[in-house]
Amino acid sequence: MVLEAEVGVKVLGINAVFHDPAAALVVDGVTVAAAEEERFSRRKHGKRPVPFSTWELPELSARWCLEHAGISACDLDAVAYSFDPDLARPADQMGLDDPWDHLRVTYARQAPGFLATALPGLDPAVVRCVPHHVAHAASAGLAAPHGDCDVLVLDGRGESASHLSGSYSGGRLEVLASQQLPHSLGLLYEDVTEHLGFLRSSDEYKVMALASYGRPRFAELRDAVRSTGDGGFRTDQVEWDSLVKRRAADEPWSQDHADLAASVQQRLEEVLLELARWQQRRTGNDVLTMAGGVALNCVANSRLLAEGPYRDVWVQPASGDAGTALGGALHVARELGDVTAPMPGADLGRGWNEDEIEGWLRRARLPYERPDDVAETVAGCLADNGVVAWFQGRSEFGPRALGRRSLLAHPGHAANLERLNEVKGREQFRPVAPMVRLDRMTDVFTSGPARSPYMLFVHEIDPAWWDRIPAVVHVDGTSRAQTVDPVDEPLLDRMLASFERQTGLPVVVNTSLNTSGRPMVDDPRDALECFGSAPVDLLAIGPFVLRRPVAA
């Protein structure tokens, strides 16, 4: 599907430095497309053998962004590359052990030539380097549905820093503080992720989930991880083995492992609160926007909203490095004189019309049907305790399934948690999330933001509902809920309304449509492959449905 772009400044954003390669396109100040390369290449997080895993160029996603807007590379006024090699310092001077750092910086310096090769017609002279954390900041402060606001960026690392504290006024960023490496809350969390037997720079969310099973008893971390009172912090080297024995990836986790996860999680939350309080005292603003990989920690976000000084906290749904493609494009568009608009939503990726989808189904030679209302059909399957693969509209930008590429299930059966984790091939301690109609949110959940479309906060569930929706109740009585607005998501809202009429439950289980180690499903081929290989009862793809054959 191709859109005709309006005449105006056209800026392509590119992230191709650390991980999560992505592209985004801003035309006349409006975000028209954004997608991660993994959705096209089918390599999760853009991973390739070292050293190439860290700087995969998002050729396929960039070409799609241009095609979607109906423009060519020669039409671009600028390309924003979300890393400035002139700000980088040698890894050993920053106290980091990174043997590929020099190659990364060299690659970034050659990026204009690489991009011109990948995108025929592109003038290398229009490529602009945007500092990594400035790109993160713009992905929050300029994309949020607010005017003037504060912005807090926290991740593993940028060129030579790991953090930016700033404030936007009239679309211009004032940097208040920046933490220099090697001190990094993101790298600290990556370290404990690896020590606990998970994949660093990929599985940090598993540590957050495991923390709910533990007790934060390792007080030693308070001395090693601390704020400095000037907008910065320190993360001294931690001897993890002196606290808990390292877990091998194939070993079961112990209570000690959960306690270590809980201790690191608690210290992260406490330092975030201290940083936010310092920042708000400086600016007096009542809205905070956030980006960077640490901002995907929805437990920390929730505590920051509940106990912090800000009236509202808005988090970029693609807070990881993929989001810097969008932020870089927005930043450069502002520099070129455009007034940028807030991002219209997270559904910024590929989509297919009915004829295109039906063409895929015919080529696959699979039996399918077109019901009168796919929402009613799906609700009926869910009410009968079926698992549904839901493929609708444009795909999400970022790591969360938000009702475009989702696996859905009945929340009233406790066994569905284990069932879905088995379908996806993942650890049983990991929770699944609910989606709920916006007007029913406060009936079920007692804390957290009443509007949560991007699933970036956790919410306490009213105990009266624990036995009614056990599949989505985490061990600590919380859930990472997504609200569904009928204006923005009419099809999802109709499905939820029908499910509630049939079951009395306003909640449906929602987890990402993928299996372990694979990127989220993106195109119809991916959806059909997933449906064919996973024990899913129904695939709802556009207005069509495919049913799992009943065994004789």
N, C-alpha and C positions, 0 to 999 in steps of 0.2 A: 504494500500500500504506500503511495507516494503523496506527500503534501506539497502544495506550492508555497514556497517561502515568500514573504513580503519583502519589498526592497528595504534594505537597511544594512547595518553592520553585521557581518557574518563571522562568528568566531567558533572555531573548533577547539575543544579542550582535549588534552591527551595526558593520561597517566601511564607511564611505562618505566618506572624506576625501581620500586621495591617489590611490590606484589599487587594483585588485583588490577591488572591493566584494563583500561577503560577509555571510552571516548564519549564526548558530549558536544552538542551543537546548540549555540545560542544565536538567534537571528533577531535583530532589531530589539535586543534586550529580553527576548522571550526564549525560555528553554523549550526546544522542540523535540529533542531526542537525547537519550543517554543510555548507554549499555556497556556491560562488562564483556571483555573479550572471551571469558570462559563460556559464556552462553553460546558462542559461535564455535570456538575451538574444541569445546568439551574437555578442557584441561582446567580443573578446579584451581582457582586463584591464579591462573596463568602459570602453573608450575611446570617447569621443564628441568632436565638435569642441570645441576650447578655447573657453571655460573649463570647460564642463560635463564634460569627460573626467575631472576630478579629484574630482568629488563625486556620482557617480551613486548614488542610493539603491537598495539591494538589495531592491526590493519583491517581485520574483518569488521569490527564494530565501527571504526571510523568511516569505512566505505559505506556501511549501512546508514549511518547518520546522514551522510551527504545524500545518498539515494532517497532516503525518507523525505528530506526537505526539497528534493528536486534540484539540487545544485551540484556543481563540480568543484574539484579542488581549486581550480583556477579562479573560482568566484569568491574564495575566502579572503577576508580582509586581514585575518590574523589566525594564528594557531598558538594556543597557550599550552606550554609544556610545564608540568607542575613540579619542576625541580630546577634550581639555579646552581649550576656547578661552580660559579664564582664565589658562592657562599660556603662551599664545602671545605673541610679540612681533612688532612690524612687521618685515617682511623686511629693509628697509634697515638697521635697527638690528642685525640679525644678520649683515650682510655678504652677504646673498643677493639675487639678482636674480630676483624672483618677482612679476610684476605682478598675479597673481591671489590673492596671499596674503590680502589684506584680505577679498575675497569669500569665500574658503574659511572664514575665521574667522567671518564673518557668517553663512554657511550653517550652520556648526556650532552657533552660538547658537540658530538657528531649528530645529534638528533635531527637538526634541520635537513641534513643530507639523507638520513635514513627515511624521514617522513616524505621527502620529495620523491624518493624511489618508490615508496609504498603507495603514494597518492599521486599518480601521474597528473601533471599540470600544476602542481603546487609550487609556488615560488618560495624557496628556502628562506628568503629574506623576511617573510611575514611571520616566521616562528619567533615567539617571545618566551623567555624563561620567566616563570612566576615562582617565587619562593614557596617551598612545599607547604609551610604552615600558613602562609598568606592564602594559598589556594584552598586549604582546609577551612580557614576562617571565612572566606567568601562563600563556600558551599553551605555555610550555616547562616551567617549574618545577612547575606544578599539573597539567599533562597528562602528564608523564613517569611511567614506572613505577618511580619512586624515592620515597623519603621526603625527608629533608632533603638539599638540594643547592644548589650555586651556579648562578647564571644569568647569562648574558652575552647582551646584546641589542646588535646593530649593524645599522643600516640607513642610508637616505639622510637622513631627518630625521623628527622628531616635531614637537611644538609649538615647542620652542626648543632641542632637543638632538638628538643623533644616536647616543646610546649610553647603556646602563645596565649597570652591574656590580652584582650583588646576590647575596643568599643567602636561601634559604627554610628556615625552621625552624618546624615545626608548622603549616605552611600560611601563615605570615606572611612577608612580604617585608621584608628590610632592604636598603636601597639603600646601596651602598658608594661608588660613584662615578658621575658622569654627565658626559658631554662636551657642552659647549655649542657650538652652531653659531657660525660657519660651518664649523668643523672636522668633517669627516665622511668616514669610509672609504667609506660607501655612495655619497655624491655624487662622491667621487674616482673610483670605479669607473664610475659613470654618465658622468662626463666623458670618460674614456678610451673607453668604449663608443661614445659619439657621435663622438669624434675618429676612431675606427677605421671609421666608416661604418655603424654599426649603430644600432638604435633605443634610445635611452636609457630607463631605467626599464622595460625589456622584454627586451633582448637581451644582458644582461650575461653570461649563460651561454655565449654565443658567444665572448666574449673569453676566458673560462676555457678553452674548447676550443682556441682559436687559440694560447693561450700555450704549449701543448705543442709547437708547431712552432718556438718561438723560444728565444733565449738571453737571459737577464736582464742585458743589458750596459749599461743606462742607470743608472749608479751615482748620478747626480744626484738620483734619487728618494729616496735614503737621507736626504738633508738636508731634503727637502720633506715627507716622510711619516715621522713618528717618534713613539714613545711618550714620555711625559713623566715616568715614574717614580712617578706618583701615581694610577695607574689611568686616566689620560686619554691623549690623543694630540694631535698637531698635523698638519694637512694644509694646508700652504701652497699658494698658487696656483701651478699648474704651467703654463708656457708650452709647450703640447704641440707647437706648430709648430716650436719650436726643437729638438725632439728628432726628430720624424718628420712629414713632410707629411701633412696631413689626407687621409683616403681618402673619396672619394665613394661613395655606396651602390652604384653600378653599376660601380665599378672593381674590378679584381682586387686581392687583398691581396698585399703584398710581404713579403720577409724582415724588413725594418725594422718593418713593422706587427706581425708575430709577435713580434719582439724587444721591442717596446714592451709588448705584452700580457703577455709573460713577465716583464718587469721590474716592472710594476704588480702582477701576481699574486704574485711573490716578496715584494715589500715588504708586501703585505697579510698574507701568511702570517707574516712575521717580527713585525709589530706585534701580530697576534693572539696569538702565542706570548708576547710580552712582557706583554700585558694579562692573559692567563690566569695567568702565573706570579705577577704581582703579586696577583691576586685570590686565588689558592690559598694564598699566604703569609698573607693576612689571615684566611682562614676555616679552613684545615686540612681542608676537605671533599675527598672523593676522587671526587665525581661532578659533572660540569658539564653543564648543559642550556643550549641555545642557541635563539635565535629572531631575527627580523629578516631582511631580504633578504640580508644578507651571509652568513647561516648556510646559504643554499642553495649556497654555494661548496663543493662536495664535496671539491675538491682541498685547500683550506685546512682543512676539517674533518679530513681524514685526517692531515695533518701535525700538527695540534693534538693528535689522539689519539696519534700515534706519538711525538711529541717533547715534548708538554706534560706538566704535573704531575698530570693527573687519570687515575685508573684507568679511568673510563668517561666517554664523551661521548654525550649523547642530544640529537638535533636534532628540533625540531618539523617534521613533514613539510609543513605549510603555513606555513613560516617567513615568507613575505612578508606584506604587509599583510592579506591575507585571514585569516590566523591570529589577528589581533587581535580579530576577532569572537568566536572561541572563547575567547581569553584574557580578554577583557572580561567575558564571561558567567561564566567560572569565578571571576574576581576578585570580582565582585559577589555571586555565590552564597556565597562564603566570607564576605563582609561581612555577608550576611543570616543567617549561622549554619550553613549547610550544610557538611558534610564532603565535599569533592569527590573524585571518583574519577579515576584516570588515564584518558586517552582510550582507548577500546576498540580502536582501530585507525584507519586512514585511510579506511576504507570507510564514510563518513558521509553520502554523498549519495543521490541517487535510485536506486531499484531497481524492477523489475517482475516479477510472478510469471508463471508459464508461460502462463496463460490470457490475460493482458494482452499478452504478447509475440506469442502466436499471433494475437491479434486484429489487431495491427499488420501481421503478415505477410499475413493474408487480405485486409486492406484494400489492401495494396500490390499484390496479385495477382501475386506472384512465386512461382515454384516453390520449395518448401522440403521438407526431410525431417527426420524425427526419428530419428537413429541410436540404436542400443542404448546407446552410450556416446560422448558428444560428445568426451570427452577422447581416446579412442582414435582417433576419426575425425580430429580436429585433428592429433594426433601423426603419423598416416599422411600427411596432406597436407604437413606440414612435412618429414617424411622424404623426400618426393618433391620437395622444394625449392619448395613452394608458399608463398605469403604469405597469412597468415590474419589477418582482423579478429576480435578476441576481445572479446565484450561479455557480461560475466557479473557478476551480483550488483549491489551498490550501488556507485556511482561514487566515485572517490577525492576526498578533500579536499586540495587542494594541486596543485602543477604536475607531479608525477611520475605516470607510468602504472605502476601496481603490480599489473597482472594483472586489472584490472577493465574497463578501456577501453584495450586494447593492440593494436598490430600485432606479429605474431610471425613469425619466419623462422628458417631453418636457419643456424647459426653457422659451419658447416664450409665454406661457399663465400665466398671473399673478395669476390666480386662483389656479394654481398647488401648490403654497406654502401652502395655506389653505388646499387644497386637501390632500397633503402628511402629513401635521401635523394632520389631522383628521384620516388618515389611521394609523398613528403611535400612535395616542392618546396622543399628547403632546401639549404644550402651543403654541398659535398662534404667539407670539412675536419671536419665535425661527426661525432662517433662515435655508435654505437648501443650499447645496454647489454645485458648478459646477465641472465637470471634462472636461478637454479641451485637445485637441491634442497638444503635445509639440511644434510643429512648428507654431501653431496658438496662443500661449499664449500671446505674446507681441502685437498681433493685437487687443486683447480684453481687456487686463489688463495693466494698466499704472504704477503700482508700485509692490513691492514685488519681491521675487526671480523668475527668469525666469524659473527655474526648481524647482518644488515643488511636489514631488511624494507622500509625506506623509500627505499633507493637514494640515500643522502646522504653516502656515502663512496666513495673510489676504492680499488681493490685491485690490487696487482701480480699479474700472471698468471704462473704457473709457465712458464718458457720451453719446457718439454716440451709445452705445450698450444698454443703460438702457431700452429703449422701445422695444428692440429686444429680450432681455432675462430677462424680469422683475421678473420671479420666483426666480432668484438667486441674485437679487440686494437687499442687506440689506438696512435698513433705512438710514445708513450713506454712501451709495454708494460703499460699499466694498463687498467682497465675499471671502470665504475661499476655494480657488481653488486648484484642484489637476491636475497636468500635467500627461499626458499619453505618455510614450515613446514607439514608435513602436517596438523597440528592446526588451524591457522588457515586454510589454503588447500587443502583436500583435493582439489578438482577440478584445480587447477593442478598439485599434486603428482602426481596420477595421469597427467596429460598429460605431464609431464616424465619420469616413470618409463617411460611407454610409448615416448616419443621415444628415451630412452636404450637401451631394449631393441632398437629398430629400427636405431639408428645408432651406438651405443657412446658417445654424447656426452650428458653430464648437463646441458647448457646449451642454452637457446633464446634467440634474439634477442628483445628486448622494447623497443619504443619506443611513444610515445603514439599513440593512434588519432585522428589529425587530419591535416589538410593545412596547408600554409604559410599563416600569417596567421589561422587559424581556431582557436577554442577546441577543447579536447578533446571528442570525441563524448560525449554524455551520455544522450540518450534514444533509443528505437528508431528514431524518424524520422531522427535524426542518423546513426545507424549505417547505415541503408538508403541514405541519400543518399551517404555516404562510400563504401560498397560499390559503388554505382552509378557513381560518378565516378572512382574510383581503380583502378589495375590490381591488384586484390586477388583471389586465387583462391577464397577461402572466407570466408564470414562465419559465425562460431559465436556465436549469440545465444540465451542460455538453453540449453535442450536441443535447439535446432533448428540446422540448417545450411543455408546457401544457397551454391550453387556457381556460379562464373563459367562461362557457356556456352562450350563449345569451338568455336572458329571452324571453319567447314566448309572 
